[in-house]
Each structure stands twice: as structure tokens, then as C-alpha cells.
Amino acid sequence: CVLNDVHREAQRVGMDVDGVRVAAWGDFDTQTWRSTGIEYMIEVSSTAERSDVDELLQVVDAVAEIPKTVQQGARVRRQPAPGLDR
């Protein structure tokens, strides 16, 4: 979902994206089987300015359907990628 949203939103604003990598991780309480939260990281390979990529990722955070749905029952937060988000 997030990967597709990066490509869709980049195309919407005319940004070239050479590649996207998304990693997600989380855990759960073994007593209740409830999620203790999910975090994810997005790495974007693009020739665009870093500030433009950062703005793109903020838009994706706002529109990504699955994280928005999961947030209704658990914390979901994107973490910065190591180095640059490129």
C-alpha cells in the first residue's frame, strides 16, 4: 500500500522516482494477542531534492489507506531511513 502510494503521489506531482523500499515491523502482547504497534520505514531513490522527497512522504503518511486503518487500533509510525530517504 505505502509503496504504491509513493509511486502514485510522486506521479501526481511530476516527481521521478527510481525505486522505493518499504520495511515494516511490529510486535504483539503474548497475553492478549493485541498489537503493541507497527513502525515502518520508506527509502526513496530519486533525483528530486530531499525537501521534495520529505514532502512527498508526508503526503503518503496522510493518504496511505492501510496505515490509516491500522492506526484505529494500534500505533503506526514511519521511522526515518538510515542516511537519506533516497
Secondary structure, 3 states (H helix, E strand, C coil): CHHHHHHHHHHHHCCCCCEEEEEEEEEECCCCCCEEEEEEEEEEECCCCHHHHHHHHHHHHHHCHHHHHHCCCCCEEEECCCCCCC
